[in-house]
Amino acid sequence: MRAAVLNHQPGALDIEDLRIDDPAAGEVLVRTVGAGLCHSDLHFMEGIFPLKVPAVLGHESAGVVEAVGEGVQHVAPGDHVVCCLSIFCGACRQCLGGFPNRCVNPAATTRAKTDPSRLTRDDGTAVVQFARLGGFAEMMLVHENAVVKITTDIALDKAALIGCGVLTGSGAVFRTARVEPGSSVCVIGAGGIGLAAVQAARIAGAGMVVVVDVSDTKLETARLLGATHTVNAAEAESVVKAVKEVTGGGVDYSFEAIGKKATAEQAFEMLDIGGTATVIGMVPNDTRLEIRAMDLLSEKRLQGSMMGSNQFRIDIPRLIAMYLDGRLDLDSMVSKTLTLDEVNDGYALMKRGEVARSVIAFSA
């Protein structure tokens, strides 16, 4: 099978032919149909976060089940599925406590080091699956607890977006922050995750949704998807001041969907008394955030969100239902459709800020 492999950090992706093993007990073989380009992969391509290489990148994918291993019960060959990197064991303290997105037992859903690798080159070299998925490939071999069966009523290239970006952005609103009807919201960053948060805020009944970005094109898309006000950070003297002026003092909820120190701090600074700032973006490991301690006495809160605090086997079918009944717009989020060979071009567009989301469509 063909796959996009990261061989060096930093580095671009190389298209290679790899071997994929047969499904072992508890595993599912998926033929990939659609895969979204997420900014998280770019962090690893740029070497901001370490990763063992060679590795097949990609973690926002959907496809059709080709085969299953012994004991698999959730899906069968022919089923349409969305993959999610919140692979859960179902037995650890976090899973049993209702937080499968925070599963602390990856060994239960990963092949042992003594087992054959799921992916190899012709010479036997093992190839890592990024996020235990490796979605930039024609086939994926994953644990059963990495997939959710979905209806065939939605195109798989659109369903793929829900596996990470839409799930993360909407979950931060619905599950992590629990935005209340009539409240004021600001979303910093109008990429795939940010636009999902915008739509979720609208669906949740927020009275005001302010979106901050440096791209007028993205801000226009944000208005289409539910933003009531927009701020171009490249033109504003102070983003925080601009948001406070628009909202009359600050927001009840803010969401940082970029992953930078400055924007994470802005998310906290723009809060009204009693407001909550949620950092969704992947801020680099060694970064320290600075906030004014006195603001904590005003009951302002700063929190993180891991993959939207999701319970993806519940959340993804719900989000698909929202798409099918018209409440969730996935079509407007897709700026570009690519082939696997164009994956590096897609990330170049992302770095230039020219797209909200690009999707790889695999040939049938």
C-alpha positions as CSV (number, residue, x, y, z in Angstrom):
1,M,0.0,0.0,0.0
2,R,1.0,3.6,-0.5
3,A,1.6,5.9,2.5
4,A,3.0,9.3,3.4
5,V,6.0,8.7,5.6
6,L,8.0,11.1,7.8
7,N,11.6,10.0,7.8
8,H,13.3,13.0,9.3
9,Q,12.4,15.7,11.8
10,P,12.1,18.4,10.6
11,G,11.2,17.1,7.2
12,A,8.5,16.7,4.5
13,L,6.6,13.5,3.8
14,D,7.7,10.8,1.4
15,I,5.3,8.7,-0.5
16,E,6.4,5.0,-0.1
17,D,5.1,1.5,-0.7
18,L,4.7,-0.3,2.6
19,R,3.6,-3.8,3.8
20,I,0.6,-4.0,6.2
21,D,0.0,-7.1,8.4
22,D,-3.2,-9.1,8.8
23,P,-5.4,-8.1,11.7
24,A,-4.5,-9.8,14.9
25,A,-7.1,-10.4,17.7
26,G,-8.9,-7.2,18.5
27,E,-7.7,-5.4,15.4
28,V,-9.5,-3.9,12.3
29,L,-8.2,-3.4,8.8
30,V,-9.7,-0.3,7.2
31,R,-9.5,0.9,3.6
32,T,-9.0,4.6,3.9
33,V,-11.4,6.8,1.9
34,G,-10.8,10.3,3.3
35,A,-8.1,11.9,5.6
36,G,-8.0,15.4,6.9
37,L,-4.8,17.4,7.2
38,C,-4.6,18.5,10.8
39,H,-2.1,21.1,12.2
40,S,-0.9,18.6,14.8
41,D,0.8,16.6,12.1
42,L,2.6,19.7,11.0
43,H,4.0,20.2,14.5
44,F,5.7,16.8,14.2
45,M,6.9,17.5,10.6
46,E,8.5,20.7,11.9
47,G,10.1,18.9,14.8
48,I,8.3,20.9,17.5
49,F,7.3,17.7,19.1
50,P,9.5,14.6,19.0
51,L,8.4,11.4,17.2
52,K,10.1,8.1,16.4
53,V,10.7,7.8,12.7
54,P,10.0,6.5,10.1
55,A,6.3,7.1,10.8
56,V,3.2,7.3,8.7
57,L,1.4,10.5,9.7
58,G,-2.3,11.3,9.7
59,H,-4.9,10.8,12.3
60,E,-8.1,12.2,11.0
61,S,-9.4,9.4,8.8
62,A,-12.5,7.5,7.7
63,G,-13.0,4.4,5.6
64,V,-14.5,1.0,5.1
65,V,-13.7,-2.1,7.1
66,E,-11.9,-4.7,5.0
67,A,-11.2,-7.4,7.6
68,V,-11.4,-7.9,11.4
69,G,-9.3,-10.0,13.8
70,E,-10.5,-12.6,16.3
71,G,-12.9,-11.3,18.9
72,V,-13.9,-8.0,17.2
73,Q,-17.5,-7.3,17.9
74,H,-18.1,-3.5,17.2
75,V,-17.6,-3.7,13.4
76,A,-17.6,-6.1,10.5
77,P,-16.3,-6.1,7.0
78,G,-18.2,-3.5,4.9
79,D,-19.0,-1.2,7.7
80,H,-18.2,2.5,7.4
81,V,-16.1,3.8,10.2
82,V,-14.4,7.0,11.5
83,C,-11.1,6.5,13.3
84,C,-10.1,8.5,16.4
85,L,-6.8,8.8,18.2
86,S,-8.6,8.7,21.6
87,I,-8.1,4.9,21.7
88,F,-9.5,3.6,24.9
89,C,-8.8,0.4,26.9
90,G,-12.1,0.5,28.8
91,A,-10.6,-0.8,32.0
92,C,-8.2,1.9,33.4
93,R,-9.2,4.4,36.1
94,Q,-9.8,7.2,33.5
95,C,-11.9,5.0,31.2
96,L,-14.0,3.7,34.1
97,G,-14.4,7.2,35.5
98,G,-16.0,8.3,32.2
99,F,-13.0,9.9,30.6
100,P,-11.9,7.5,27.8
101,N,-10.1,10.3,26.0
102,R,-7.7,10.3,28.9
103,C,-7.0,6.5,28.8
104,V,-3.7,5.7,30.6
105,N,-3.2,2.2,29.4
106,P,-2.1,2.3,25.7
107,A,-0.4,-1.0,26.0
108,A,-3.8,-2.7,26.1
109,T,-4.5,-1.5,22.5
110,T,-1.0,-1.6,21.1
111,R,1.0,-4.6,19.8
112,A,3.7,-5.8,22.1
113,K,7.3,-5.0,21.1
114,T,7.8,-8.8,20.6
115,D,4.9,-8.9,18.1
116,P,5.3,-8.2,14.3
117,S,5.0,-4.6,13.4
118,R,1.7,-3.6,11.8
119,L,3.6,-1.7,9.1
120,T,6.9,-2.6,7.5
121,R,9.1,-1.8,4.5
122,D,10.1,-4.5,2.1
123,D,13.4,-4.9,4.0
124,G,11.5,-5.6,7.3
125,T,12.1,-2.1,8.8
126,A,9.2,-1.3,11.2
127,V,7.3,1.9,10.4
128,V,5.5,3.7,13.2
129,Q,1.8,4.6,13.0
130,F,1.4,8.2,14.2
131,A,-1.2,8.3,17.0
132,R,-1.5,4.5,16.6
133,L,-3.4,5.3,13.4
134,G,-1.3,6.3,10.5
135,G,-4.1,7.8,8.5
136,F,-2.1,9.1,5.5
137,A,-2.2,5.6,3.9
138,E,-4.4,3.6,1.6
139,M,-5.0,1.1,4.5
140,M,-5.0,1.4,8.3
141,L,-4.6,-1.5,10.8
142,V,-5.9,-0.3,14.1
143,H,-7.3,-1.6,17.4
144,E,-11.1,-2.1,17.5
145,N,-11.3,0.7,20.1
146,A,-9.9,3.2,17.6
147,V,-13.0,3.1,15.4
148,V,-16.7,3.9,15.5
149,K,-19.3,2.5,13.1
150,I,-21.2,5.2,11.3
151,T,-24.2,5.5,9.0
152,T,-23.6,5.2,5.3
153,D,-25.6,8.4,4.7
154,I,-22.6,10.6,5.0
155,A,-19.7,10.8,2.5
156,L,-16.5,9.4,4.1
157,D,-14.3,12.4,3.1
158,K,-16.6,14.6,5.1
159,A,-17.0,12.1,8.0
160,A,-13.2,12.0,8.3
161,L,-13.2,15.6,9.6
162,I,-15.2,14.6,12.6
163,G,-12.5,12.1,13.8
164,C,-10.3,14.9,15.1
165,G,-10.9,18.6,14.2
166,V,-14.6,18.7,14.5
167,L,-14.7,16.3,17.5
168,T,-12.0,18.4,19.3
169,G,-13.5,21.8,18.6
170,S,-17.1,20.9,19.3
171,G,-16.2,18.8,22.3
172,A,-14.3,21.7,23.9
173,V,-17.5,23.7,23.7
174,F,-20.0,20.9,24.5
175,R,-18.1,18.8,27.0
176,T,-15.1,20.7,28.4
177,A,-16.5,24.2,28.8
178,R,-20.2,23.4,28.6
179,V,-21.1,26.7,27.0
180,E,-24.5,28.0,28.2
181,P,-27.3,29.5,26.0
182,G,-27.1,33.3,25.7
183,S,-23.4,33.5,26.7
184,S,-20.6,35.3,24.9
185,V,-17.9,33.3,23.3
186,C,-14.6,34.1,21.5
187,V,-12.7,31.6,19.4
188,I,-9.1,32.4,18.5
189,G,-8.1,30.7,15.3
190,A,-10.4,29.9,12.4
191,G,-8.8,26.7,11.2
192,G,-10.6,23.3,11.3
193,I,-10.8,23.1,15.1
194,G,-11.7,26.7,15.6
195,L,-14.5,26.6,13.0
196,A,-15.9,23.5,14.7
197,A,-15.9,25.4,18.0
198,V,-17.7,28.3,16.3
199,Q,-20.4,26.0,15.0
200,A,-20.7,24.3,18.4
201,A,-21.1,27.6,20.2
202,R,-23.9,28.5,17.7
203,I,-25.6,25.2,18.2
204,A,-25.3,25.6,22.0
205,G,-27.1,28.8,21.8
206,A,-24.4,31.4,22.5
207,G,-25.6,34.9,22.1
208,M,-22.4,36.3,20.7
209,V,-19.6,34.5,19.0
210,V,-16.5,36.5,18.2
211,V,-13.8,34.9,16.0
212,V,-10.1,36.1,15.8
213,D,-7.8,35.3,12.9
214,V,-5.3,37.0,10.6
215,S,-7.0,35.8,7.4
216,D,-10.0,37.6,6.0
217,T,-10.9,34.5,4.0
218,K,-11.1,32.4,7.2
219,L,-13.0,35.1,9.0
220,E,-15.5,35.2,6.2
221,T,-16.0,31.4,6.5
222,A,-16.4,31.9,10.3
223,R,-19.2,34.3,9.7
224,L,-20.9,31.8,7.4
225,L,-20.7,29.2,10.1
226,G,-22.0,31.2,13.0
227,A,-19.7,34.1,14.1
228,T,-21.5,37.2,15.0
229,H,-18.4,39.3,15.1
230,T,-14.8,39.0,13.8
231,V,-11.5,40.5,14.6
232,N,-8.5,40.5,12.2
233,A,-5.6,40.2,14.6
234,A,-3.2,41.5,11.9
235,E,-5.0,44.8,11.9
236,A,-6.0,45.2,15.5
237,E,-3.8,47.2,17.8
238,S,-4.8,44.8,20.7
239,V,-6.8,41.7,20.2
240,V,-7.9,41.6,23.8
241,K,-9.0,45.3,23.7
242,A,-10.9,44.7,20.5
243,V,-12.8,41.7,21.9
244,K,-13.6,43.5,25.1
245,E,-14.9,46.5,23.1
246,V,-17.1,44.2,21.0
247,T,-18.5,42.3,24.0
248,G,-18.8,45.2,26.4
249,G,-16.2,44.0,28.9
250,G,-15.1,40.5,28.0
251,V,-16.4,37.0,27.2
252,D,-17.9,34.3,29.3
253,Y,-16.0,31.6,27.3
254,S,-12.9,31.8,25.2
255,F,-11.2,29.0,23.1
256,E,-7.6,29.1,21.9
257,A,-7.4,26.9,18.7
258,I,-3.9,27.7,17.5
259,G,-1.4,26.5,20.1
260,K,0.8,29.5,20.9
261,K,1.8,31.2,24.1
262,A,0.6,34.6,23.1
263,T,-2.9,33.5,22.0
264,A,-3.4,31.3,25.0
265,E,-2.6,34.2,27.3
266,Q,-4.9,36.4,25.2
267,A,-7.7,33.9,25.7
268,F,-7.4,34.3,29.5
269,E,-7.0,38.1,29.4
270,M,-10.2,38.7,27.4
271,L,-12.4,36.9,29.9
272,D,-15.2,38.7,31.8
273,I,-15.5,38.1,35.6
274,G,-16.2,34.4,36.2
275,G,-15.2,33.5,32.6
276,T,-13.5,30.3,31.4
277,A,-10.6,30.1,28.9
278,T,-10.1,26.7,27.3
279,V,-6.8,26.0,25.5
280,I,-7.4,23.5,22.7
281,G,-4.2,24.1,20.6
282,M,-1.0,22.1,21.1
283,V,1.3,24.7,22.8
284,P,5.0,23.5,22.6
285,N,6.2,21.3,25.5
286,D,8.6,23.8,27.2
287,T,6.3,26.8,27.0
288,R,5.1,28.5,30.2
289,L,2.0,30.6,30.2
290,E,1.8,33.8,32.2
291,I,-1.4,35.1,33.7
292,R,-2.2,37.8,36.2
293,A,-2.7,36.0,39.5
294,M,-5.2,38.6,40.7
295,D,-7.6,37.6,38.0
296,L,-8.1,34.3,39.7
297,L,-9.8,36.1,42.5
298,S,-12.4,37.1,40.0
299,E,-13.1,33.4,39.5
300,K,-11.6,33.4,36.0
301,R,-10.5,29.9,34.9
302,L,-7.8,28.7,32.6
303,Q,-8.2,25.0,31.5
304,G,-7.1,22.6,28.8
305,S,-9.1,20.3,26.6
306,M,-7.8,16.9,25.4
307,M,-9.5,16.0,22.1
308,G,-12.6,17.9,23.3
309,S,-13.0,15.6,26.4
310,N,-14.7,13.2,23.9
311,Q,-16.5,10.0,24.3
312,F,-16.1,9.4,20.6
313,R,-18.4,6.4,20.1
314,I,-21.2,8.6,21.5
315,D,-20.1,11.9,20.1
316,I,-19.2,11.1,16.5
317,P,-22.7,9.6,15.6
318,R,-24.3,12.7,17.3
319,L,-22.2,15.0,15.2
320,I,-23.0,13.1,12.0
321,A,-26.7,13.4,12.9
322,M,-26.2,17.2,13.3
323,Y,-24.6,17.3,9.8
324,L,-27.4,15.3,8.3
325,D,-30.1,17.5,9.7
326,G,-28.3,20.7,8.7
327,R,-27.1,22.0,12.0
328,L,-23.4,21.2,11.4
329,D,-21.8,22.4,8.2
330,L,-18.8,20.3,7.2
331,D,-18.9,21.2,3.5
332,S,-17.9,24.8,4.0
333,M,-15.0,23.8,6.2
334,V,-13.2,21.9,3.3
335,S,-11.1,24.4,1.4
336,K,-9.2,21.9,-0.7
337,T,-9.4,18.3,-1.8
338,L,-6.1,16.6,-2.5
339,T,-4.5,13.4,-3.6
340,L,-2.1,11.5,-1.4
341,D,0.8,12.7,-3.6
342,E,-0.2,16.3,-2.9
343,V,0.0,16.0,0.9
344,N,3.1,18.3,1.2
345,D,1.4,20.9,-0.9
346,G,-1.6,20.8,1.5
347,Y,0.7,21.5,4.5
348,A,2.3,24.3,2.6
349,L,-1.1,25.9,2.1
350,M,-1.8,25.4,5.8
351,K,1.5,27.1,6.8
352,R,0.5,30.1,4.6
353,G,-2.9,30.3,6.3
354,E,-4.7,29.8,3.0
355,V,-7.0,27.0,4.0
356,A,-9.4,26.0,6.8
357,R,-9.2,22.3,6.2
358,S,-7.7,20.2,3.3
359,V,-8.8,16.6,2.8
360,I,-7.1,13.7,1.0
361,A,-9.5,11.7,-1.1
362,F,-8.2,8.2,-1.8
363,S,-9.0,6.6,-5.1
364,A,-11.7,3.9,-4.9
